Amino acid sequence: MAFGWKLYGDGKTPPLGEAVAPDERLSWPRTIGIGGQHVVAMFGATFVFPLIMGLDANLAIMMSGIATIIFLLIVKNRVPSYLGTSAAFVGGVAAIRANGGDSSDVVGALLVAGVVLALVGLLIHVAGLGAINKVLPPAVTGAVVMLIGFNLAPVAAGVYWPQDQWVALATMAFVIVASLALRGFLARISILLGLVFGYLLSVLLDVTAGQITSPDGTGTVSTRDRINFDSVAAADWFGLPDFTAPSFSLNYSLLVIPAVIALVAENVGHVKAVAEMTKRDLDPVMGRAVMADGVATVVATSVGGSPTTTYAENIGVMAATRVYSTAAYYVAAIVAILLGLIPKFGALINIVPGGVLGGITVVLYGMIGLLGAKIWKENRVDFANPINLVPLAAGIIIGIGNVTIAFNDQYQLTGIALGSIVAVLAWHVARALAPADMKAALLREGSHPVAGTTFGHVHGDEVSPDPSSVDEVGRPGVPRRNPGEGTLPR
């Protein structure tokens, strides 16, 4: 796919029940607006996780844009995704620092993990789709997508929301109402509008109601303004982020490499979710997607940046907007690169009140988790079958509840990583131990709804089984629409 995106219709927002395909775009002003919304969606996590890992946040923002461009080029623009900072390595990085490692040791270990991830992606690409579909069937990928989304719930409920519950509630209500009451393009950028609304509301409340007493981002209760612009005034307008050269240690690398297992499952789950929404068969580029994530991680960490992964937050934006254009992701990537070179803007975004983020994330994170349920529904996963019910239930609760297994003082698995591993491995163990009738019941479940089919367009909520069908204006491969089941979230 070249960079010549086809203009969708008249370039305006698609009507209800239709969508903008990866190789299409809206008008450039609208595409820039959608790209801006992707920046907003990824910014919080991409900025926060480097801070948790002790890495430079501005560099992480800049490298996330470069990583996204690398990813889109490797997958030939077929998988619309944004690559932000991965949370899967937070535990391993903490273990490295607990053992005396510095930032050079951290990024060196992460670079090695990126190489391993890229090699796994290459193996998937060479081995074919059969291997990945056997290892990660729809029951498992749905569970992984769900636990990834719902694992973020404590961040929304425990970190952001308590900082200003009333602003959080008002922002959440605004996003919900805006997505339903507004029309056209404004409805599609309801999340971005919600952030602006919450930001302005916080400024207004500081002026009219005075300071607030509540926990800050670290959990410390204090009396303070909702927004403090001192850090913005002190920051430079232009400047390079801090670069860090990696150093390599086998012991430190072993602390983060197991997270690759979770990242493979996470990437496959995200690609499956995108395939569900776009109604396209993306299995042929599954290996490329995993490999691209690994390559992007190598490039980002080689200069001291953070490890990357496809972002579920941006999948949530696509679910809300039904705009899957990769042009919007290039816009988002360019904006991120430029923002990484503007410390003052980074400071401005960094002071977005926690209550505002609380209102936005409860919507976005919930949408991410429900995409896992949609994968189950579309593939008719049978939860009356203990093969599906028991192991996946365990993996989901482990992921959502951040259950931890500590192997020793230096290494532990927790949350998404452990939940994904349990969901994948325990499902296969259960299948191997199950009686013949339970195994036979799995055959009655549906395969991936677009597996083995190539569609040239994305319009509508249900896909036609005949890829050679044409629509009323003679475009090949336009899926037929069923106004009932399968409607994508607005």
C-alpha positions in Angstrom: 0.0 0.0 0.0 1.4 3.4 -1.0 0.9 6.6 0.8 -1.8 7.7 -1.6 -4.8 7.2 0.6 -8.2 7.3 -1.2 -10.5 10.1 -0.1 -13.5 8.6 1.7 -16.7 9.9 0.0 -16.7 13.6 0.3 -14.1 13.6 3.0 -16.6 14.0 5.8 -17.4 11.8 8.7 -19.0 8.5 7.7 -22.6 7.9 8.5 -23.7 5.6 11.3 -22.9 2.0 10.3 -20.1 2.8 8.0 -16.3 3.2 8.5 -13.2 4.7 7.0 -10.8 1.9 5.8 -7.0 1.8 6.5 -6.3 2.8 2.9 -8.8 5.7 3.0 -8.8 9.0 4.7 -11.1 11.9 5.5 -10.3 15.4 4.5 -6.9 16.5 5.8 -8.3 18.8 8.4 -10.5 16.0 9.8 -7.6 13.5 9.5 -5.4 15.9 11.5 -8.2 16.1 14.1 -8.4 12.3 14.4 -4.6 12.1 14.6 -4.7 14.6 17.4 -7.2 12.4 19.3 -4.8 9.5 18.9 -2.1 11.6 20.5 -4.3 12.4 23.4 -5.3 8.7 23.8 -1.7 7.5 23.9 -0.1 10.4 25.7 -1.0 9.5 29.3 0.3 6.0 29.4 3.3 6.7 27.1 4.3 9.6 29.4 3.6 7.8 32.7 5.3 4.4 32.2 8.7 5.9 31.4 8.5 7.9 34.6 7.7 4.8 36.5 10.7 3.0 34.9 13.0 6.0 35.5 13.4 6.9 31.8 13.0 10.2 30.0 9.3 10.9 29.2 9.9 13.4 26.4 12.2 10.9 24.7 9.6 8.3 25.0 7.0 10.5 23.4 9.4 11.3 20.5 10.4 7.7 20.0 6.8 6.5 20.1 6.2 8.5 16.9 9.3 7.1 15.2 8.3 3.6 16.4 4.8 4.0 15.0 6.1 5.0 11.5 8.5 2.0 11.6 5.6 -0.3 12.5 3.3 1.1 9.7 6.0 0.7 7.1 6.8 -2.9 8.1 3.1 -3.9 8.0 2.7 -2.0 4.8 0.0 0.2 6.3 -2.4 -2.7 6.7 -2.6 -2.6 10.5 -3.7 0.8 11.9 -2.0 1.0 15.3 0.0 3.3 17.5 3.1 2.2 19.3 3.4 3.7 22.8 5.3 2.7 25.9 4.8 -0.9 27.0 3.7 -1.5 30.6 4.7 -5.2 30.4 8.3 -4.5 31.3 7.6 -2.3 34.4 8.1 -5.3 36.8 11.3 -6.4 35.1 12.7 -2.9 35.0 12.0 -2.5 38.8 13.9 -5.8 39.4 16.9 -4.5 37.4 17.0 -1.3 39.4 16.5 -3.3 42.7 19.6 -5.2 41.7 21.7 -2.1 41.2 21.2 -1.5 37.5 21.0 2.0 36.1 19.2 3.4 33.1 21.9 2.1 30.7 21.4 -1.4 32.1 17.6 -1.0 31.8 17.6 0.1 28.1 20.2 -2.5 27.2 18.1 -5.3 28.7 15.0 -3.9 26.9 16.8 -3.8 23.6 17.7 -7.5 23.9 14.0 -8.2 24.6 13.1 -6.3 21.5 15.5 -8.4 19.5 13.8 -11.6 20.9 10.4 -10.2 20.1 11.4 -9.4 16.5 12.7 -12.9 16.1 9.5 -14.4 17.4 7.6 -12.3 14.9 9.8 -13.5 12.1 9.2 -17.1 13.2 5.4 -16.5 13.1 5.7 -15.0 9.6 7.7 -18.0 8.3 5.8 -20.7 10.1 2.4 -19.5 8.8 -0.9 -18.7 10.3 -1.7 -22.2 11.4 0.8 -22.2 14.2 -0.4 -18.9 15.7 -4.1 -19.8 15.3 -3.4 -23.0 17.2 -1.5 -21.3 19.9 -3.8 -18.3 20.2 -7.4 -19.3 19.2 -10.2 -16.8 19.5 -11.1 -17.9 23.0 -7.6 -17.1 24.2 -7.1 -13.8 22.2 -10.5 -12.5 23.4 -9.4 -13.2 27.0 -6.0 -11.5 26.5 -7.7 -8.4 25.0 -10.2 -8.3 27.8 -7.6 -8.6 30.6 -5.4 -6.0 28.9 -8.2 -3.5 28.9 -9.7 -4.2 32.3 -6.2 -4.4 33.9 -6.1 -0.7 33.4 -9.2 -0.2 35.6 -7.2 0.3 38.8 -5.3 3.1 37.1 -8.5 4.9 36.3 -10.2 4.2 39.6 -7.3 4.3 42.0 -4.9 6.9 40.6 -6.9 9.3 38.4 -10.4 9.4 39.7 -9.7 10.1 43.4 -7.7 13.2 42.5 -10.9 15.1 41.7 -14.0 12.9 41.6 -16.4 15.6 40.6 -14.3 16.8 37.6 -13.9 13.1 36.7 -17.6 12.5 36.8 -18.3 15.7 34.8 -15.7 14.7 32.2 -17.0 11.2 31.8 -20.6 12.5 31.5 -19.4 15.0 28.9 -17.7 12.3 26.8 -20.8 10.0 26.9 -23.2 12.8 26.1 -21.0 14.3 23.4 -20.5 11.0 21.6 -24.3 10.6 21.4 -25.7 14.1 21.2 -23.2 15.7 18.8 -23.3 14.9 15.2 -20.7 14.2 12.5 -17.0 14.9 13.2 -17.6 16.5 16.6 -19.1 13.2 17.8 -16.1 11.3 16.6 -13.7 13.5 18.6 -15.7 13.4 21.8 -12.7 12.1 23.8 -10.5 15.0 22.7 -13.4 17.4 23.5 -13.8 15.8 26.9 -10.2 16.5 27.7 -10.5 20.1 26.7 -13.7 20.4 28.7 -12.2 18.9 31.8 -9.1 21.1 31.5 -11.1 24.3 31.2 -13.5 23.1 34.0 -10.5 22.6 36.3 -9.1 26.1 35.6 -12.6 27.5 36.3 -13.0 25.7 39.5 -9.5 26.8 40.7 -10.6 30.4 40.2 -14.1 30.1 41.6 -14.0 27.3 44.2 -10.4 27.5 45.3 -8.0 24.7 46.0 -8.9 21.0 46.4 -7.7 18.6 49.1 -7.3 15.1 47.7 -4.6 12.5 46.8 -2.2 13.4 44.1 -0.7 11.0 41.5 1.5 9.4 44.2 -1.4 9.0 46.6 -0.2 11.8 49.0 -3.1 13.8 50.2 -2.5 17.5 49.9 -4.3 20.8 49.4 -3.4 22.3 46.0 -4.6 23.9 42.8 -6.1 21.5 40.3 -3.7 22.9 37.7 -0.3 24.4 38.5 1.5 26.2 35.5 4.8 26.7 37.2 6.5 23.7 35.5 5.2 25.0 32.1 6.8 28.4 32.7 10.1 26.9 33.7 10.3 24.5 30.7 12.2 25.4 27.5 10.4 25.9 24.2 12.7 23.7 22.2 15.2 21.1 23.1 16.4 17.6 22.7 15.4 15.0 25.2 18.1 13.2 27.2 19.7 10.2 25.4 21.1 7.2 27.1 23.5 4.6 25.6 22.5 1.0 26.4 24.8 -1.4 28.3 24.3 -5.2 28.2 24.1 -7.8 30.9 22.8 -11.4 30.5 21.4 -11.4 34.0 19.5 -8.2 33.5 18.2 -9.3 30.1 16.8 -12.5 31.7 14.7 -10.4 34.0 12.7 -8.8 31.1 12.7 -11.4 28.4 9.8 -13.4 29.8 7.6 -10.3 29.2 8.0 -11.0 25.5 5.5 -13.9 25.9 2.9 -11.4 27.1 3.8 -9.0 24.3 3.3 -11.6 21.6 -0.1 -12.4 23.1 -0.9 -8.7 23.5 0.1 -7.9 19.9 -1.8 -10.7 18.4 -4.8 -9.8 20.6 -4.6 -6.2 19.4 -4.3 -7.2 15.7 -7.3 -9.5 16.1 -9.2 -6.7 17.7 -8.3 -4.4 14.7 -9.3 -7.2 12.3 -12.7 -7.4 14.1 -13.3 -3.7 13.7 -12.1 -3.3 10.2 -13.6 -6.6 9.0 -10.4 -7.6 7.3 -8.2 -10.6 7.4 -5.0 -9.4 9.1 -3.7 -12.9 9.9 -1.2 -12.8 7.0 0.6 -9.7 8.6 0.4 -11.0 12.1 4.1 -12.0 12.1 5.0 -8.7 10.5 3.1 -6.9 13.3 4.9 -8.7 16.1 8.3 -8.3 14.3 7.6 -4.6 13.8 7.0 -4.1 17.5 10.3 -5.8 18.2 12.2 -3.7 15.7 10.6 -0.5 17.0 11.6 -1.5 20.6 15.1 -2.0 19.4 15.3 1.4 17.7 13.6 3.2 20.7 15.8 1.6 23.4 19.0 2.0 21.4 18.9 5.7 22.3 17.5 5.4 25.8 13.8 5.3 25.0 11.1 3.1 26.3 10.0 -0.3 25.0 7.0 -0.1 22.7 3.8 -2.0 22.0 0.6 -1.6 20.0 -1.7 0.6 22.1 -5.1 -0.6 23.2 -6.0 3.0 24.0 -5.9 3.9 20.3 -7.9 0.8 19.4 -10.5 2.3 21.7 -10.3 5.6 19.7 -10.9 3.7 16.5 -13.8 1.8 18.0 -15.3 5.2 19.0 -14.6 7.0 15.7 -14.9 4.2 13.2 -12.0 5.8 11.4 -9.3 3.2 10.7 -7.2 5.3 8.3 -3.5 4.9 8.7 -3.1 8.5 7.6 -4.3 9.5 11.0 -1.6 7.5 12.6 1.1 9.1 10.5 -0.3 12.5 11.7 -0.2 11.3 15.3 3.4 10.0 14.9 4.6 13.3 13.4 2.9 15.2 16.2 4.5 13.0 18.8 8.0 13.5 17.3 7.5 17.3 17.3 6.1 17.2 20.9 9.2 15.3 22.0 11.2 18.3 20.9 9.1 20.8 22.8 9.7 20.4 26.6 7.2 23.2 27.3 4.4 21.4 25.6 5.3 18.2 27.4 5.0 20.1 30.7 1.7 21.4 29.6 0.3 18.0 28.9 1.9 16.6 32.0 -0.2 18.9 34.2 -3.5 17.7 32.8 -5.5 17.1 36.1 -5.8 13.6 37.2 -9.6 14.0 37.5 -9.8 14.8 33.8 -7.8 11.7 33.0 -10.1 9.7 35.3 -13.2 10.7 33.4 -11.6 9.8 30.1 -10.0 6.6 31.0 -13.0 4.9 32.5 -14.6 5.2 29.1 -11.6 4.2 27.0 -10.4 1.3 29.2 -13.8 -0.1 29.3 -14.2 -0.1 25.6 -10.8 -1.9 25.2 -12.0 -4.7 27.5 -15.3 -5.1 25.8 -13.5 -5.7 22.5 -12.4 -9.0 24.0 -16.0 -9.9 24.6 -16.8 -9.0 21.0 -14.1 -11.4 19.8 -15.8 -14.1 21.8 -19.2 -13.3 20.5 -18.2 -13.1 16.8 -16.4 -16.5 17.2 -19.2 -18.2 19.1 -16.9 -19.2 22.0 -18.7 -21.7 24.2 -18.2 -21.0 27.9 -20.3 -23.9 28.8 -17.2 -25.9 27.9 -14.8 -26.1 30.8 -11.8 -25.9 28.4 -12.7 -22.3 27.8 -14.3 -21.4 31.1 -11.9 -22.5 33.8 -8.4 -21.5 32.5 -9.5 -18.3 30.9 -11.4 -17.3 34.1 -8.2 -17.7 36.0 -6.1 -15.7 33.5 -8.6 -12.9 33.4 -8.8 -12.5 37.1 -5.0 -12.7 37.4 -4.6 -10.0 34.8 -7.4 -7.7 36.1 -6.4 -8.2 39.8 -2.6 -7.8 39.2 -2.0 -11.1 40.9 1.8 -11.6 41.4 4.0 -14.7 41.5 7.5 -14.0 43.0 10.1 -16.5 42.0 12.7 -14.8 44.1 13.6 -11.4 45.5 14.8 -10.3 42.0 12.1 -11.5 39.7 8.3 -11.7 39.6 5.5 -12.0 37.1 2.3 -9.9 37.6 -0.8 -8.5 36.0 -0.9 -8.6 32.2 2.2 -10.7 31.8 1.1 -13.4 34.2 -2.5 -13.3 33.2 -1.6 -13.6 29.5 0.7 -16.5 30.2 -1.9 -18.3 32.3 -4.6 -17.8 29.7 -2.5 -19.2 26.9 -0.7 -22.0 28.6 -3.6 -23.1 30.9 -6.0 -23.2 28.0 -3.7 -25.6 26.1 -3.2 -27.8 29.2 -6.9 -27.9 29.7 -7.5 -28.9 26.1 -4.9 -31.6 26.3 -6.4 -33.1 29.5 -10.0 -32.8 28.5 -12.2 -35.7 27.4 -13.0 -36.2 23.8 -16.5 -34.8 23.9 -15.1 -31.4 25.2 -12.5 -31.3 22.6 -15.1 -32.1 19.9 -17.2 -29.2 21.2 -14.4 -26.8 20.4 -14.8 -27.6 16.7 -18.4 -26.2 16.8 -17.0 -22.7 17.6 -16.5 -20.3 14.8 -13.1 -19.5 13.3 -11.9 -15.9 13.1 -14.8 -14.2 11.1 -12.5 -12.9 8.3 -9.9 -15.6 8.3 -8.9 -16.6 4.8 -10.8 -13.8 3.2 -9.6 -10.7 1.6 -11.7 -7.6 1.6 -11.0 -4.5 -0.4 -13.1 -2.1 1.7 -14.6 -1.5 5.1 -18.1 -0.2 5.2 -20.8 -1.6 7.3 -21.1 -3.7 10.4 -21.4 -7.2 9.0 -19.2 -8.6 6.2 -20.4 -10.4 3.2 -19.0 -13.9 2.9 -18.4 -13.2 -0.8 -15.4 -10.9 -1.3 -16.2 -10.5 -4.9 -19.6 -8.8 -4.2 -20.0 -5.2 -5.4 -22.0 -2.4 -3.9 -24.5 -0.1 -5.6 -21.7 1.9 -7.2 -19.8 -1.1 -8.3 -16.9 -1.1 -5.8 -15.6 -4.6 -5.3 -15.4 -6.3 -2.0 -17.7 -4.0 -0.1 -19.2 -5.9 2.9 -22.9 -5.9 3.2 -24.4 -4.2 6.2 -26.7 -5.8 8.7 -28.2 -3.1 10.9 -28.8 -5.5 13.8 -26.0 -7.7 15.3 -22.4 -6.7 15.1 -22.8 -2.9 15.3 -19.5 -1.3 16.2 -19.4 1.1 19.1 -19.7 4.7 18.1 
